[in-house]
Amino acid sequence: MARVLVIRRRRHQTHGEPGRRVPASGLKIELSRSDDSHVHFRHLGFRAEDVDSAHENLVKAGMESREAPHRRGFARMYTSFLKQPGGLEVQLVKYDQPA
């Protein structure tokens, strides 16, 4: 996938909002390490004002909860992960406000 999109990881961040934004679209692409030498599509991430409520509503709609809503202090975010029946993983995230 990275070769098709001509994407290269130039630096690796472990906190904050890593990735590259696509101008005027709101889309952000993140590349991260995998457990093997292959490139994998991991998940789609969506910002949510209320991660708890959005997570609960998606579970009610048929998605499987993979990680309940929780804090990731190192990334300064509140997040959760779900999986839809077809296998696609979804991340809900609310980033902390800058200090």
Secondary structure as UniProt FT lines:
FT   HELIX           2..5
FT   STRAND          20..21
FT   TURN            23..25
FT   STRAND          28..29
FT   STRAND          44..47
FT   HELIX           51..60
FT   TURN            61..62
FT   STRAND          64..72
FT   HELIX           73..75
FT   STRAND          77..83
FT   TURN            85..86
FT   STRAND          89..95
//
